[in-house]
Amino acid sequence: MQHSYYCSGTSQKVAGLNSLQLLSEHYVAGMSSSKCLSSIFLSLLPCLMEDSGPTTQTEVQTVIQSCVELVKQYTQLTVAHDVEEVYLVMRIMKRMGGKSSLWKAVEDLAVPSIQVQD
């Protein structure tokens, strides 16, 4: 069963894990105003921490992989000029992972792949 809810602070209705779509829309919109991913995460925090959503394992894996790729690519592009922003994204993702099994899976997959290798 898919749940519908309204994201606090917005008038946008989010059904299930369409919060991924909401995240991508806000990220694309934020690119024109140089908005950081950490700011977008914080503004959508209530929506992104909801675990209502896909019922199939395939849907869950697709969402997790998409989020992991977003975080990995963003950190690769950002780390050279804004290490503090990368740190903030990691801390926020850890916070989301503490309340959402989806974001815990994203954190578990993304963090090891972006740690500095000696």
C-alpha positions as CSV (number, residue, x, y, z in Angstrom):
1,M,0.0,0.0,0.0
2,Q,1.4,3.4,-1.0
3,H,1.0,6.3,1.4
4,S,0.5,9.9,0.3
5,Y,1.5,12.8,2.5
6,Y,2.4,16.4,2.2
7,C,6.0,17.5,2.8
8,S,6.2,20.0,5.6
9,G,7.2,23.4,4.4
10,T,5.9,22.8,0.9
11,S,2.5,22.3,-0.7
12,Q,3.8,19.4,-2.7
13,K,2.1,16.1,-2.3
14,V,4.5,13.2,-2.2
15,A,3.3,9.7,-2.8
16,G,5.6,6.9,-1.6
17,L,9.2,7.3,-2.6
18,N,8.4,10.0,-5.1
19,S,10.4,12.0,-2.7
20,L,13.4,11.0,-4.9
21,Q,11.7,12.9,-7.7
22,L,11.0,15.8,-5.4
23,L,14.7,15.8,-4.5
24,S,15.8,15.8,-8.1
25,E,13.4,18.6,-9.0
26,H,14.7,20.7,-6.1
27,Y,18.3,19.9,-7.0
28,V,17.8,20.9,-10.7
29,A,16.0,24.1,-9.6
30,G,18.7,24.8,-7.1
31,M,21.5,24.5,-9.7
32,S,20.4,27.8,-11.3
33,S,20.7,29.5,-7.9
34,S,23.9,27.7,-6.8
35,K,22.0,26.0,-4.0
36,C,24.0,23.3,-2.3
37,L,22.8,19.7,-1.9
38,S,23.1,20.0,1.9
39,S,20.6,23.0,1.8
40,I,18.2,20.9,-0.4
41,F,18.5,17.9,2.0
42,L,17.7,20.2,5.0
43,S,14.7,21.8,3.3
44,L,13.3,18.4,2.3
45,L,14.3,16.5,5.5
46,P,10.8,15.5,6.6
47,C,10.0,14.2,3.2
48,L,13.2,12.3,2.6
49,M,13.1,10.5,5.9
50,E,9.7,8.9,5.2
51,D,9.9,5.2,4.6
52,S,6.6,4.8,2.9
53,G,6.9,3.7,-0.7
54,P,7.7,1.0,-3.1
55,T,6.7,-2.5,-2.2
56,T,8.9,-4.4,-4.5
57,Q,12.6,-5.1,-3.9
58,T,13.4,-3.9,-7.4
59,E,11.9,-0.5,-6.8
60,V,13.7,-0.1,-3.5
61,Q,17.1,-1.1,-5.1
62,T,16.5,1.4,-7.9
63,V,15.8,4.2,-5.6
64,I,18.8,3.3,-3.4
65,Q,21.2,3.1,-6.4
66,S,19.9,6.4,-7.8
67,C,20.5,8.1,-4.5
68,V,24.0,6.6,-4.1
69,E,25.0,7.8,-7.6
70,L,23.7,11.3,-6.8
71,V,25.7,11.5,-3.6
72,K,28.9,10.0,-5.2
73,Q,28.8,12.2,-8.2
74,Y,28.0,15.3,-6.2
75,T,30.9,14.7,-3.8
76,Q,33.3,14.0,-6.6
77,L,32.4,17.4,-8.2
78,T,32.3,19.3,-5.0
79,V,35.2,18.0,-2.9
80,A,37.9,19.9,-4.8
81,H,36.4,23.3,-4.0
82,D,34.1,22.8,-1.0
83,V,35.1,20.1,1.5
84,E,32.8,21.6,4.1
85,E,29.8,21.1,1.9
86,V,30.8,17.4,1.4
87,Y,31.1,17.1,5.2
88,L,27.6,18.6,5.7
89,V,26.1,16.3,3.1
90,M,27.6,13.3,4.9
91,R,26.4,14.4,8.3
92,I,22.9,15.1,7.0
93,M,22.8,11.7,5.3
94,K,23.9,10.0,8.5
95,R,21.1,11.8,10.3
96,M,18.6,10.6,7.7
97,G,20.0,7.1,8.0
98,G,19.2,7.1,11.6
99,K,15.5,7.5,10.9
100,S,15.0,5.9,7.5
101,S,16.1,2.4,6.4
102,L,16.3,3.7,2.8
103,W,18.8,6.4,3.7
104,K,20.7,4.0,6.0
105,A,21.2,1.8,2.9
106,V,22.3,4.8,0.8
107,E,24.7,5.9,3.6
108,D,26.1,2.3,3.9
109,L,26.8,2.2,0.1
110,A,27.9,5.8,-0.5
111,V,30.2,6.6,2.3
112,P,32.8,3.8,1.7
113,S,33.0,4.6,-2.0
114,I,33.8,8.3,-1.4
115,Q,36.3,8.0,1.4
116,V,39.8,9.2,0.6
117,Q,42.0,6.3,-0.5
118,D,45.7,6.5,0.4
